[in-house]
Amino acid sequence: MATNLSINMELLNDALIVGGLKSKKDTVNLALEEFIQKRRAADILTLFGKVEYDADYNYKKARRRGK
């Protein structure tokens, strides 16, 4: 799928240098992957403080159960 995008060439050239990749396409794809990964990680952080902790849970006992 061919797409025409107006991309800031200064940013793209800086990303090429920093990323050490050989092509603009690889640079953009890596940037998109990292963007998605960062956003998903931020979404996970919103769970902190919302998950109830069971102080009586014995994780060591749970590990032995499978043996």
N, C-alpha and C positions, 0 to 999 in steps of 0.2 A: 504494500500500500504506500504509494508515494504521497508525501505530505509536504506542503510548503509552510515553513514556519519563519517568523521574523525573530531571529536569535541575536542577542547582543554578542557580536563577534569578539569584543575585548574579553568578555567573560569566558567565552568558549576557548579562546586562545590561552587564557590563563589556566583554564581547566585542563587543557591538553598538556601544558607544561607540568602542572602539579600532579596530574594523574599518571603521566608518563606513558600514555597510550598512543597508538600510532595513527588513529583516525578520529575524525570528529564524531562519526557514528558511534564508535566504541565509547568515546568520552560521554556523549549524551546518554547512551544506554546505562553506563555505570552510574552517572549522576542520578538518573531516574530510579535505579535500584536502591541506591543509598538513601534517596529521599523517602522512598516507600518504607525502607527498613527503619529509618529514624522516626517516621510518623507512627509506625506500628509499635515501636518501643515506647514512645510517649503515651500511646493509648494504654499500654500495660501499666505504666506508672500511675494511672488514675485509679487502679485497683488498690493501691496501698491504703491501708486503714479501713477498707471496706470488707475485707475477708475476715471472718471470725476465726479466732485462734482458740484451739482446744488445749488448754494447759495440761489436761490429763492424757493426751494422746502419747502413746509410747511407740515412736518410730522404730526403735530397735526390735521390739516385739513383732511389729508388722513385717520387718525384714525377714525374721526367722520363720514366719508362717509359710513362706514359699519353699522352704527346704524340706 
